[in-house]
Amino acid sequence: MVDRLVLGCGELCRGIITEIRDWQGDLMVIDPDERAVDHLRDVSVNAEVGDITDPDAIGERGIDPDVIVVLTEYRPRATAAAHAAREAYPGAQLLSLPGETGDYTQIPAVVDGVISPGGLLLDELDERYFAAEPDRLAALRDTLRVMDGTLTICTHDNPDPDALGAALALRAIAERFSVPAKICYFGDITHQENRAFVNLLDVDLEALADPAEFEADHLALVDHSRPGVNDQLAPDTPVDIVIDHHPPTELPEASFVDVRSDVGATSTLLVDYLRGYDIDVETEVATGLLYGIRVDTRDFGRETTERDFEAAAWLLPRADLDALVRIESPSLSPTTLETIGEAIRKRHVADGVLTTCVGMIQSRDSLAQAADRLLGLEDVTVTVVYGYTDDTVHLSGRARGGTADLGQVFRQAFDDLGSAGGHESMAGAQLSLGIFQALGDERVQTQLTEIVEEQIEGRLRAALKDLDANVA
């Protein structure tokens, strides 16, 4: 249940209060006008006379509110009430009207969200601010407010649209609470659509090269949950914020952690916070989030939930749809085309599982594109495409919905050799090539591909067999 405190009883309050009183949890209204309070009591609303601009008067009411709403339209009093409420209840979710002029710049920084009376619906108010648990909104807000310095938002290596969209949104949220933030990543952005994403939306990113030189006042991880796993950070790097939708092998240690695998994209989780804080999201951020959700759910056909659809519907009128079309229609590079062709030529299929080693690669992202395309072959339900650079073997896997928990398969097969993870229908891994070179003993370098194939496919088959046995 959510306890609610309403400060001031203007026309909006009197119009909806008989509905609010019936929601679960305790409700109290405080207003300096004795006649307004008597009217509320006549309709069975718990109301008291009091100075809503005095933190002591507000705090002595025997209620510990989860949500406080300032519903007085007079801006100077509303501003004073907001500051008083924040002082009396620093952990509560604090909402306010925009005031008589509708000028949002007049809203004090202590307010977490703004209620727009022109488009206010009771169902929306119930869902967004009263029936929903405010704990995560308050926890993230409190984590940001104590920061002194810049928040570095780190995506996983070679970031995809979901990671980039989530990072853009978290930067907007940090700036809402006056915390400067920057987005960084290790690796490369080589996928044609991802490059188009960055260029068309003019995304400001910092590419990191040397993990030993990494420094941050504060650190957030998006679309992955542990330093040193799918990024090049040291495993003991302190983390302040983690937001991810992939199921972790273990929860990370951080001041704020939101890891939920019941949605199709990390971008969906970030939309919750944008809406909860009522942030006027920029077109570039909305476009990035919408594209991130579409890519990670494969155009809402893979591991899609009702919340993914709701987030996309909220983003749609705020996004640049022309930019989305241009992002989704980039030219295919010759390197990627060669990788896809090699994957087709060297494929092995057994019991619906397609594996293929393409040997030395120039672009890691070309593996994901090949895995996506090969999943469309007849009688294929799982694809795993892999290749190697000078020092690392990269794997990309895809599975049809309900076929196998591919993230679990990858973790079981490769966690002891490097970093591996993902979710039910999409997974990836990065393994040190030196492990396979050592396994080759006296075999010459030209036989390296054979060694890699032998070890990787053996581990994959064993993990898939174990999964089938556990399901049975």
C-alpha positions in Angstrom: 0.0 0.0 0.0 1.0 3.6 -0.7 0.4 6.4 1.8 -0.4 9.8 0.3 -0.2 13.3 1.6 -1.9 16.1 -0.3 -0.8 19.7 0.5 -3.4 22.4 -0.4 -6.9 21.8 -1.8 -7.4 23.9 -4.9 -10.0 23.3 -7.6 -8.2 20.2 -9.0 -8.1 18.6 -5.5 -11.8 19.2 -4.8 -12.6 17.7 -8.2 -10.8 14.4 -7.7 -10.5 13.9 -4.0 -13.5 11.6 -3.6 -11.9 9.2 -6.1 -8.4 9.4 -4.4 -9.9 8.7 -1.0 -10.9 5.2 -2.1 -7.5 4.0 -3.2 -5.5 1.7 -1.0 -3.4 3.2 1.7 -3.8 6.1 4.0 -4.6 9.6 2.7 -4.3 12.9 4.5 -5.0 16.4 3.1 -3.6 19.5 4.8 -4.9 23.0 3.9 -4.8 26.4 5.7 -8.4 27.1 4.7 -10.7 25.8 7.5 -13.8 25.9 5.2 -12.0 23.7 2.6 -11.1 21.3 5.3 -14.6 21.1 6.6 -15.9 20.4 3.1 -13.4 17.5 2.8 -14.5 16.0 6.1 -18.1 16.2 5.0 -17.2 13.7 2.2 -15.2 11.4 4.5 -11.7 12.6 3.6 -9.1 12.7 6.4 -8.2 16.4 6.3 -6.6 18.9 8.8 -6.0 22.6 9.0 -2.4 23.5 8.9 0.3 25.7 7.4 1.5 23.7 4.3 4.7 25.9 4.1 5.9 24.9 7.6 7.9 21.6 7.7 7.2 21.2 11.4 3.4 21.6 10.9 3.5 19.1 8.0 5.7 16.6 9.9 3.5 16.4 13.0 0.6 14.6 11.5 1.2 11.0 12.3 1.7 9.9 8.7 4.8 8.7 6.9 3.8 9.4 3.3 5.3 7.5 0.3 4.0 10.2 -2.1 3.3 13.9 -1.5 1.3 16.0 -4.0 1.2 19.8 -3.8 -2.2 20.7 -5.3 -2.3 24.4 -4.6 -2.3 26.5 -7.8 -0.7 29.6 -6.3 2.9 29.3 -7.3 4.7 31.1 -4.4 2.8 28.9 -1.8 3.3 25.8 -3.9 7.1 26.5 -4.0 7.2 27.0 -0.3 5.1 23.9 0.3 7.4 21.8 -1.9 10.5 22.9 0.1 8.7 22.3 3.4 7.6 18.8 2.3 11.1 17.9 1.2 12.5 19.0 4.5 9.9 17.1 6.5 9.9 13.9 4.4 13.2 13.7 2.4 12.5 10.2 1.2 9.1 10.7 -0.3 8.1 11.0 -3.9 7.2 14.7 -4.3 4.9 15.9 -7.1 3.5 19.4 -7.9 1.3 21.3 -10.3 3.1 23.6 -12.8 1.4 26.7 -11.4 -0.9 29.3 -12.8 1.3 30.2 -15.8 2.3 26.7 -16.7 5.9 27.7 -16.6 7.8 24.6 -15.7 11.0 26.6 -15.1 9.4 27.8 -11.9 9.2 24.3 -10.4 11.7 24.0 -7.6 14.5 21.4 -8.0 13.2 19.4 -4.9 10.1 18.3 -6.9 10.4 14.8 -8.5 7.6 15.2 -11.0 5.0 17.6 -12.4 1.3 16.9 -12.8 -0.3 18.6 -15.8 -3.9 19.4 -15.0 -4.9 19.9 -18.6 -4.4 16.3 -19.5 -4.8 14.7 -16.1 -6.8 11.5 -15.9 -7.5 9.7 -12.7 -6.3 6.3 -14.1 -3.0 7.9 -15.1 -2.6 9.6 -11.7 -3.4 6.3 -10.0 -1.0 4.3 -12.1 1.9 6.7 -12.2 2.0 8.2 -8.8 -0.3 6.5 -6.3 -0.8 2.8 -7.0 2.8 2.2 -8.3 5.5 1.5 -5.8 7.6 4.7 -5.5 10.6 3.0 -3.9 12.8 2.7 -7.0 12.1 6.3 -8.0 13.0 7.6 -4.6 16.1 5.3 -4.4 17.6 6.4 -7.7 16.8 10.1 -6.9 18.5 9.8 -3.6 21.6 8.1 -5.1 21.9 10.9 -7.6 21.4 13.7 -5.2 24.4 12.8 -3.0 26.8 12.6 -6.0 29.6 15.1 -6.1 31.2 15.1 -9.5 30.5 13.6 -12.9 28.5 10.4 -13.4 30.2 8.1 -16.0 27.6 5.9 -17.7 29.4 2.8 -19.1 27.7 0.5 -21.7 28.8 -3.0 -22.4 31.6 -3.4 -25.0 30.6 -2.6 -28.6 27.3 -1.1 -27.5 24.0 -2.0 -29.2 21.0 0.3 -29.5 19.4 -0.8 -26.3 22.5 0.0 -24.3 22.9 3.4 -26.1 19.3 4.3 -25.7 19.4 3.4 -22.0 22.5 5.4 -21.5 21.0 8.5 -23.2 18.0 8.2 -20.9 20.1 7.8 -17.7 22.1 10.9 -18.7 18.9 12.9 -19.0 17.7 11.7 -15.6 21.1 12.6 -14.0 20.9 16.0 -15.5 17.4 16.4 -14.1 18.9 16.2 -10.6 21.8 18.5 -11.5 24.4 15.7 -11.9 26.7 16.1 -15.0 27.0 12.9 -16.9 28.9 11.4 -19.8 28.5 8.1 -21.8 31.5 5.9 -22.5 32.3 2.4 -23.9 35.1 0.0 -24.7 35.4 -1.6 -28.1 34.0 -0.5 -31.4 30.7 0.5 -32.9 31.0 -1.2 -36.2 27.4 -2.5 -36.9 26.1 -0.3 -39.7 22.8 0.4 -38.0 24.5 1.2 -34.7 26.9 3.7 -36.5 23.8 5.3 -38.1 22.2 5.5 -34.7 25.1 7.4 -33.3 25.6 9.7 -36.3 21.9 10.6 -37.0 21.1 11.2 -33.4 24.4 13.0 -32.8 25.1 10.9 -29.7 28.0 12.3 -27.6 30.1 9.3 -26.7 33.6 8.7 -25.3 35.5 5.7 -26.6 37.8 4.2 -24.0 41.0 2.5 -25.0 43.1 1.7 -21.9 41.3 0.1 -18.9 44.2 0.8 -16.7 43.6 4.6 -17.2 39.9 4.5 -16.4 38.8 6.9 -13.7 35.3 8.0 -12.7 33.9 10.2 -9.9 30.8 7.9 -10.0 30.0 5.0 -12.3 26.7 3.6 -13.8 26.4 0.4 -15.8 23.5 0.0 -18.3 22.4 -3.1 -20.2 25.0 -5.2 -18.2 25.4 -5.6 -14.5 29.0 -6.3 -13.4 32.3 -4.6 -14.0 34.7 -6.9 -15.9 31.9 -8.9 -17.4 31.2 -7.8 -21.0 33.2 -4.7 -20.5 36.9 -4.1 -19.9 36.6 -2.5 -16.4 38.5 -4.0 -13.6 36.2 -6.5 -11.7 36.7 -4.5 -8.4 35.7 -1.1 -9.9 33.2 0.6 -7.6 29.8 1.0 -9.1 27.0 3.4 -8.0 24.1 2.5 -10.3 23.2 -0.6 -12.3 20.2 -0.9 -14.6 19.9 -4.0 -16.7 17.3 -6.5 -18.0 19.5 -9.5 -18.4 19.3 -12.2 -15.7 22.6 -12.1 -13.7 24.5 -15.0 -12.3 24.8 -12.9 -9.1 23.5 -9.4 -8.2 26.2 -6.7 -8.3 27.2 -4.5 -5.4 26.1 -0.9 -6.0 24.3 1.9 -4.3 21.3 1.5 -6.6 20.5 -1.7 -8.5 17.6 -2.3 -10.8 18.0 -5.7 -12.6 14.7 -7.0 -13.9 14.5 -9.7 -16.6 10.7 -9.5 -17.0 10.9 -6.9 -19.8 12.4 -7.2 -23.3 14.8 -4.3 -23.1 16.8 -2.2 -20.6 15.3 0.9 -22.5 11.9 -0.1 -21.2 13.1 0.2 -17.6 14.5 3.6 -18.3 11.1 4.8 -19.7 9.6 4.0 -16.3 12.0 6.5 -14.6 11.5 9.2 -17.3 7.7 9.0 -16.8 7.9 8.8 -13.0 10.1 11.9 -12.8 7.9 13.5 -15.6 11.0 14.5 -17.6 10.3 16.3 -20.9 12.4 13.9 -22.9 14.2 15.2 -26.0 13.5 13.8 -29.4 16.9 12.2 -29.7 16.5 10.4 -26.4 13.0 9.2 -27.3 14.1 8.0 -30.7 17.1 6.1 -29.2 14.9 4.4 -26.6 12.3 3.4 -29.1 14.9 1.9 -31.4 16.6 0.1 -28.5 13.3 -1.5 -27.6 12.6 -2.5 -31.2 16.0 -4.0 -31.7 16.1 -6.0 -28.4 12.6 -7.3 -28.9 13.2 -7.9 -32.6 10.4 -5.6 -33.6 8.2 -6.8 -30.7 8.4 -10.4 -31.8 10.9 -11.8 -29.2 10.5 -11.8 -25.4 8.1 -8.8 -25.6 6.0 -7.9 -22.6 3.0 -5.5 -22.2 5.4 -3.0 -20.6 7.6 -2.9 -23.7 4.5 -2.1 -25.8 3.4 0.6 -23.3 6.9 2.1 -23.3 7.0 2.2 -27.0 3.5 3.8 -27.2 4.7 6.5 -24.8 7.8 7.1 -26.9 6.2 7.0 -30.3 4.8 10.6 -30.5 8.1 11.9 -29.0 10.4 10.2 -31.4 11.7 11.1 -34.9 10.3 8.4 -37.1 12.1 9.6 -40.2 15.4 9.2 -38.4 14.3 5.6 -37.4 13.8 4.8 -41.1 17.2 6.1 -42.0 18.9 4.2 -39.1 17.2 0.9 -40.1 18.3 1.2 -43.8 22.0 1.7 -43.8 24.2 0.2 -46.5 25.7 -3.3 -45.8 29.5 -3.2 -45.7 31.5 -5.6 -47.8 33.1 -7.0 -44.6 29.7 -7.9 -43.1 28.5 -9.4 -46.3 31.7 -11.6 -46.4 31.1 -12.7 -42.9 27.5 -13.7 -43.6 28.6 -15.6 -46.7 31.3 -17.4 -44.8 28.8 -18.3 -42.0 26.4 -19.8 -44.6 29.1 -21.8 -46.3 30.6 -23.2 -43.1 27.4 -24.0 -41.2 26.7 -27.2 -39.4 23.2 -28.1 -38.5 22.1 -30.9 -36.1 18.8 -31.2 -34.2 17.8 -27.6 -35.2 21.1 -26.1 -33.8 23.2 -24.3 -36.4 26.8 -23.5 -35.5 29.4 -21.9 -37.8 32.9 -20.6 -37.3 33.9 -17.8 -39.7 37.6 -17.7 -38.7 39.4 -14.4 -38.4 37.0 -11.4 -38.3 37.3 -7.6 -38.7 33.9 -6.7 -37.1 32.4 -8.3 -34.1 29.0 -6.9 -35.0 28.9 -8.9 -38.2 28.6 -12.1 -36.1 25.3 -10.8 -34.7 24.0 -9.9 -38.1 24.9 -13.4 -39.4 23.3 -15.1 -36.4 20.1 -13.1 -37.0 19.9 -14.0 -40.7 20.7 -17.7 -40.3 17.9 -18.1 -37.8 15.5 -17.7 -40.7 16.7 -20.9 -42.3 14.2 -23.8 -42.4 14.3 -26.2 -39.4 16.8 -24.0 -37.6 15.8 -23.0 -34.0 19.2 -21.9 -32.6 22.2 -20.2 -34.3 25.7 -19.7 -32.9 28.1 -17.8 -35.1 31.7 -17.3 -33.9 35.0 -16.0 -35.0 38.2 -14.5 -33.6 40.4 -11.5 -33.6 44.1 -11.5 -32.7 43.5 -12.4 -29.0 39.7 -13.0 -28.5 37.1 -15.4 -29.7 33.7 -13.7 -30.0 30.4 -15.7 -30.1 26.9 -14.5 -31.0 23.8 -16.6 -30.5 20.1 -16.4 -31.4 17.2 -18.7 -30.6 13.5 -18.8 -31.5 11.2 -18.0 -28.6 10.7 -20.9 -26.2 13.4 -23.1 -27.8 16.1 -22.7 -25.2 17.4 -20.3 -22.6 20.4 -19.3 -24.7 21.8 -17.1 -22.0 21.9 -20.0 -19.5 23.4 -22.2 -22.2 26.2 -19.7 -22.9 26.9 -19.2 -19.2 27.1 -22.9 -18.5 29.3 -23.5 -21.6 31.7 -20.6 -21.4 31.7 -18.8 -18.0 34.9 -20.6 -16.9 36.7 -19.4 -20.1 35.8 -15.8 -20.2 32.6 -13.7 -20.0 29.3 -15.0 -21.2 25.6 -14.1 -20.8 22.4 -13.0 -22.3 18.8 -14.0 -22.1 16.4 -16.5 -23.5 16.7 -15.8 -27.2 19.9 -13.8 -27.5 23.4 -14.4 -26.0 27.1 -13.6 -26.5 30.5 -14.5 -25.2 34.1 -13.3 -25.3 36.8 -15.9 -24.7 40.6 -15.5 -24.6 42.1 -17.0 -27.7 45.1 -18.0 -25.7 43.1 -20.7 -24.0 42.5 -22.5 -27.3 46.1 -21.9 -28.5 47.3 -23.7 -25.3 44.9 -26.6 -26.0 46.4 -27.0 -29.4 49.8 -27.9 -28.0 52.1 -28.7 -31.0 49.4 -28.1 -33.7 50.4 -25.3 -36.1 48.7 -22.0 -36.2 46.9 -22.8 -39.4 44.9 -25.4 -37.5 43.6 -22.9 -34.9 40.2 -22.7 -36.4 39.8 -26.5 -36.1 40.8 -26.3 -32.4 38.4 -23.5 -31.7 35.5 -25.3 -33.4 36.3 -28.5 -31.6 36.2 -26.9 -28.1 33.4 -24.5 -28.6 31.0 -26.8 -30.3 31.7 -29.6 -27.8 30.9 -27.3 -24.9 27.8 -26.0 -26.6 26.4 -29.4 -27.3 27.1 -30.5 -23.7 25.3 -27.4 -22.3 22.3 -27.9 -24.6 22.1 -31.5 -23.6 22.2 -30.7 -19.9 19.5 -28.1 -20.4 17.3 -30.6 -22.2 17.8 -33.2 -19.4 16.9 -30.6 -16.7 13.8 -29.6 -18.6 12.8 -33.2 -19.1 
